[in-house]
Amino acid sequence: MLVLIGSLVVMACVLGGFLLSHGQILALWQPNELMIIGGGAIGAFLSANPLKIVKGVGQNLIALFKGPKYRKQDYVDLLSLLYDIFGVMRKQGLLGLESHIEDPQSSSIFSAYPRLVKEHHLIEFITDCLRLMVGGNMNPHELEQLLEVELETHHHEAEAPAMAVMKMADALPGFGIVAAVLGIVNTMSQLGGDTSQIGEHIAGALVGTFLGILLCYGFIGPLGAAMESRVQEDGKAFECVKVALLASLRGYNPKVSVEFARKTLSPQARPNFQDFEDHLKEASRAGASA
């Protein structure tokens, strides 16, 4: 929603300032210039990126208007899931997790959190890490290095659509110059004719430069930055899992391991300690009554 609000503010301030300086708003309507700039940038974007990233851009744009992927309650569920996993590890050992990680959909641990089970990438990351712990006999340092590489790969893949949009934004001023040069070429062909038409052609050429710069810094660039910011925020869930698993592997009890993970979350999404403690008590009472 802030992306839409910000774009409206940019449009209102730019056009409002132009009108207050006695500008003619229709002078900015140059569909031929817009076609050169927009069409050229979109064509270059399609040439530079594979279909996967093109689809990813569309998905990320839709996601921007839906808000954060993981909200505070989702993080409460994630921390609770990790706490349950560590509880099984403490009571039954690592081998007690085998049936749960092989089929998370039917696992009594994972199925207790239906919202998280639908997040296939996150669940796959958790189960893959647990498999390494169960069968890999890895020490915390070795596992940390491996998880760092996996997270770096995941973040790079997730940020690729945002990077593609930002590169397209960087190209827009260049296409604005292309449109302006073509406008000047057209103007030169009119020399010796009506001076009013020459003035219109020069104004149209300058609008091309204006549109390229405005689209870059006022719309497309901020859009790419917003997509990147959202990806980084969504990646906190994976970082949370990594920290919790490493803490558990180092021998910390479930509550402390989960507390380490809770501290990695951003303040606006992080559940406070008391809320999480109350959630665990309610879950424990529900399990006892069942």
C-alpha positions as CSV (number, residue, x, y, z in Angstrom):
1,M,0.0,0.0,0.0
2,L,2.9,2.4,0.8
3,V,4.2,1.8,-2.8
4,L,0.9,3.1,-4.2
5,I,0.7,6.0,-1.8
6,G,4.3,7.0,-2.5
7,S,3.7,6.9,-6.3
8,L,0.6,9.1,-5.9
9,V,2.7,11.6,-3.8
10,V,5.4,11.7,-6.5
11,M,2.8,12.3,-9.2
12,A,0.9,15.0,-7.2
13,C,4.1,16.9,-6.3
14,V,5.7,16.8,-9.7
15,L,2.6,17.7,-11.7
16,G,1.4,20.1,-9.0
17,G,4.7,22.0,-9.1
18,F,4.6,22.1,-12.9
19,L,1.1,23.5,-12.8
20,L,2.0,26.1,-10.1
21,S,4.8,27.3,-12.4
22,H,2.1,28.0,-15.0
23,G,3.0,24.9,-17.1
24,Q,0.5,23.4,-19.6
25,I,-0.3,19.8,-18.4
26,L,-1.1,18.7,-21.9
27,A,2.4,19.5,-23.1
28,L,3.6,16.5,-21.0
29,W,1.3,14.1,-22.9
30,Q,3.7,12.7,-25.5
31,P,2.5,9.1,-26.2
32,N,5.2,8.6,-28.9
33,E,8.0,9.5,-26.3
34,L,6.3,7.2,-23.8
35,M,6.2,4.4,-26.3
36,I,9.9,4.7,-27.1
37,I,10.9,4.8,-23.4
38,G,8.5,2.3,-22.0
39,G,8.6,-0.1,-24.9
40,G,12.4,0.0,-25.2
41,A,12.8,-0.6,-21.4
42,I,10.4,-3.5,-21.4
43,G,12.0,-5.0,-24.5
44,A,15.4,-4.8,-22.9
45,F,14.1,-6.3,-19.7
46,L,12.7,-9.3,-21.6
47,S,15.9,-9.7,-23.5
48,A,18.0,-9.6,-20.3
49,N,16.1,-12.0,-18.1
50,P,14.9,-15.6,-18.2
51,L,11.2,-16.4,-18.0
52,K,11.5,-17.5,-14.4
53,I,12.6,-14.0,-13.3
54,V,9.9,-12.3,-15.5
55,K,7.3,-14.4,-13.8
56,G,8.9,-13.6,-10.4
57,V,8.6,-9.9,-11.0
58,G,4.9,-10.3,-11.6
59,Q,4.5,-12.4,-8.4
60,N,6.5,-9.9,-6.4
61,L,4.4,-7.0,-7.6
62,I,1.3,-8.7,-6.5
63,A,2.9,-9.6,-3.2
64,L,3.8,-6.0,-2.5
65,F,0.1,-5.1,-2.2
66,K,-0.7,-8.1,0.1
67,G,1.7,-6.9,2.8
68,P,4.4,-9.0,4.6
69,K,4.5,-12.7,3.9
70,Y,5.1,-13.6,7.5
71,R,3.2,-11.7,10.2
72,K,3.7,-11.8,14.0
73,Q,1.3,-14.8,14.4
74,D,3.3,-16.7,11.8
75,Y,6.5,-16.2,13.7
76,V,4.8,-17.3,16.9
77,D,3.8,-20.5,15.0
78,L,7.3,-20.9,13.6
79,L,8.9,-20.6,17.0
80,S,6.4,-23.0,18.5
81,L,7.1,-25.5,15.7
82,L,10.8,-25.3,16.4
83,Y,10.1,-25.7,20.2
84,D,8.1,-28.8,19.5
85,I,10.8,-30.2,17.2
86,F,13.5,-29.6,19.9
87,G,11.2,-31.3,22.5
88,V,11.1,-34.4,20.4
89,M,14.8,-34.3,20.0
90,R,15.3,-34.0,23.7
91,K,12.9,-36.9,24.6
92,Q,13.5,-39.3,21.7
93,G,16.8,-38.2,20.2
94,L,17.5,-37.1,16.6
95,L,16.2,-40.4,15.3
96,G,12.8,-39.6,16.7
97,L,12.4,-37.0,14.0
98,E,12.9,-39.3,11.0
99,S,9.2,-40.0,10.5
100,H,8.3,-36.3,10.8
101,I,10.9,-35.0,8.4
102,E,10.2,-37.6,5.7
103,D,6.5,-36.7,5.5
104,P,5.8,-33.3,7.1
105,Q,2.3,-33.1,5.7
106,S,1.2,-36.1,7.8
107,S,3.5,-35.3,10.7
108,S,1.7,-34.6,14.0
109,I,4.3,-31.9,14.7
110,F,4.1,-30.0,11.4
111,S,0.4,-30.5,10.7
112,A,-0.3,-28.6,14.0
113,Y,0.7,-25.5,12.1
114,P,-1.4,-25.6,8.8
115,R,-0.4,-22.0,7.8
116,L,3.3,-22.9,7.9
117,V,2.9,-26.3,6.2
118,K,1.8,-24.4,3.1
119,E,5.1,-22.6,3.0
120,H,6.9,-25.3,1.0
121,H,10.3,-23.6,0.8
122,L,10.4,-22.9,4.5
123,I,9.3,-26.4,5.5
124,E,11.8,-27.9,3.0
125,F,14.6,-25.8,4.5
126,I,13.7,-27.0,8.0
127,T,13.5,-30.7,7.0
128,D,16.7,-30.6,5.0
129,C,18.5,-29.1,7.9
130,L,17.1,-31.8,10.3
131,R,18.1,-34.5,7.9
132,L,21.7,-33.2,8.0
133,M,21.5,-33.3,11.8
134,V,20.0,-36.8,11.9
135,G,22.2,-38.5,9.4
136,G,25.2,-36.2,8.8
137,N,26.8,-36.3,12.3
138,M,27.9,-32.7,11.7
139,N,29.3,-30.4,14.3
140,P,27.7,-26.9,14.7
141,H,30.5,-25.1,12.9
142,E,30.2,-27.4,9.8
143,L,26.5,-27.1,9.7
144,E,26.6,-23.3,10.1
145,Q,28.9,-23.0,7.1
146,L,26.6,-25.2,5.0
147,L,23.5,-23.3,6.1
148,E,25.2,-19.9,5.3
149,V,25.8,-21.1,1.7
150,E,22.2,-22.3,1.3
151,L,20.8,-19.1,2.7
152,E,23.0,-17.0,0.5
153,T,21.8,-19.0,-2.5
154,H,18.2,-18.7,-1.5
155,H,18.4,-14.9,-0.9
156,H,20.2,-14.4,-4.2
157,E,17.4,-16.3,-6.0
158,A,14.7,-14.5,-4.1
159,E,16.2,-11.0,-4.8
160,A,16.8,-11.7,-8.6
161,P,13.4,-10.2,-9.7
162,A,14.0,-7.0,-7.6
163,M,17.5,-6.7,-9.1
164,A,16.1,-7.1,-12.6
165,V,13.5,-4.3,-11.9
166,M,16.2,-2.0,-10.5
167,K,18.4,-2.6,-13.6
168,M,15.5,-1.7,-15.8
169,A,15.0,1.5,-13.8
170,D,18.7,2.3,-14.4
171,A,18.1,2.0,-18.1
172,L,15.1,4.4,-18.3
173,P,17.1,7.6,-18.3
174,G,19.1,6.2,-21.2
175,F,15.9,5.5,-23.2
176,G,14.8,9.0,-22.3
177,I,17.8,10.3,-24.0
178,V,17.1,8.1,-27.0
179,A,13.6,9.5,-27.2
180,A,15.0,13.1,-26.8
181,V,17.5,12.5,-29.6
182,L,14.9,11.1,-31.9
183,G,12.8,14.2,-31.1
184,I,15.7,16.5,-32.0
185,V,16.1,14.6,-35.3
186,N,12.5,15.2,-36.0
187,T,12.9,18.8,-35.1
188,M,15.8,19.3,-37.5
189,S,13.7,18.1,-40.3
190,Q,11.3,20.9,-39.6
191,L,13.8,23.7,-39.8
192,G,12.7,26.5,-42.1
193,G,9.0,25.7,-41.4
194,D,6.6,27.1,-38.9
195,T,8.4,28.2,-35.8
196,S,5.5,27.2,-33.5
197,Q,5.8,23.6,-34.7
198,I,9.6,23.6,-34.2
199,G,8.9,24.7,-30.6
200,E,6.4,21.9,-30.1
201,H,8.9,19.3,-31.4
202,I,11.7,20.6,-29.1
203,A,9.3,20.5,-26.1
204,G,8.3,16.9,-27.0
205,A,12.0,15.9,-27.1
206,L,12.6,17.4,-23.7
207,V,9.6,15.6,-22.3
208,G,11.3,12.3,-23.3
209,T,14.3,13.1,-21.1
210,F,11.9,14.2,-18.3
211,L,9.8,11.0,-18.5
212,G,12.9,8.7,-18.5
213,I,14.3,10.3,-15.3
214,L,10.9,10.5,-13.6
215,L,10.1,6.8,-14.3
216,C,13.5,5.8,-13.1
217,Y,13.7,7.7,-9.8
218,G,10.0,8.3,-9.1
219,F,8.4,4.9,-9.9
220,I,10.4,1.9,-11.1
221,G,13.5,2.4,-9.0
222,P,11.5,2.7,-5.7
223,L,9.4,-0.3,-6.8
224,G,12.5,-2.4,-7.2
225,A,13.8,-1.2,-3.8
226,A,10.4,-2.1,-2.1
227,M,10.6,-5.6,-3.7
228,E,14.1,-6.1,-2.4
229,S,13.1,-4.9,1.1
230,R,10.2,-7.3,1.2
231,V,12.4,-10.3,0.2
232,Q,14.9,-9.4,2.9
233,E,12.1,-9.2,5.5
234,D,10.7,-12.6,4.4
235,G,14.2,-14.1,4.6
236,K,14.1,-13.5,8.4
237,A,12.1,-16.7,8.8
238,F,14.9,-18.7,7.3
239,E,17.5,-17.0,9.4
240,C,15.4,-17.7,12.5
241,V,15.3,-21.4,11.7
242,K,19.1,-21.5,11.2
243,V,19.9,-19.8,14.5
244,A,17.5,-22.1,16.4
245,L,18.9,-25.3,14.9
246,L,22.5,-24.3,15.5
247,A,21.7,-23.4,19.1
248,S,20.0,-26.7,19.7
249,L,22.9,-28.6,18.1
250,R,25.3,-26.7,20.5
251,G,23.4,-28.2,23.4
252,Y,21.0,-25.4,24.5
253,N,17.6,-26.4,25.9
254,P,14.5,-25.9,23.7
255,K,13.4,-22.6,25.3
256,V,16.9,-21.0,25.0
257,S,17.3,-22.2,21.4
258,V,14.0,-20.7,20.5
259,E,14.8,-17.5,22.3
260,F,18.0,-17.1,20.2
261,A,15.8,-17.5,17.1
262,R,13.3,-14.9,18.4
263,K,16.0,-12.3,18.8
264,T,16.8,-12.5,15.1
265,L,13.4,-11.2,14.1
266,S,12.8,-7.5,13.4
267,P,11.1,-5.6,16.3
268,Q,7.9,-5.0,14.4
269,A,7.4,-8.7,13.7
270,R,9.0,-10.2,16.8
271,P,6.5,-11.7,19.3
272,N,7.5,-10.5,22.8
273,F,8.7,-13.1,25.3
274,Q,5.5,-13.1,27.5
275,D,3.2,-13.6,24.5
276,F,5.3,-16.5,23.3
277,E,5.4,-18.0,26.8
278,D,1.6,-17.7,27.1
279,H,1.2,-19.4,23.7
280,L,3.4,-22.3,24.8
281,K,1.4,-22.7,28.1
282,E,-1.9,-22.7,26.1
283,A,-0.6,-25.3,23.7
284,S,0.6,-27.4,26.6
285,R,-2.8,-27.3,28.3
286,A,-4.5,-28.1,25.0
287,G,-2.2,-31.1,24.5
288,A,-2.8,-32.4,28.0
289,S,-6.6,-32.1,27.7
290,A,-6.5,-33.9,24.3
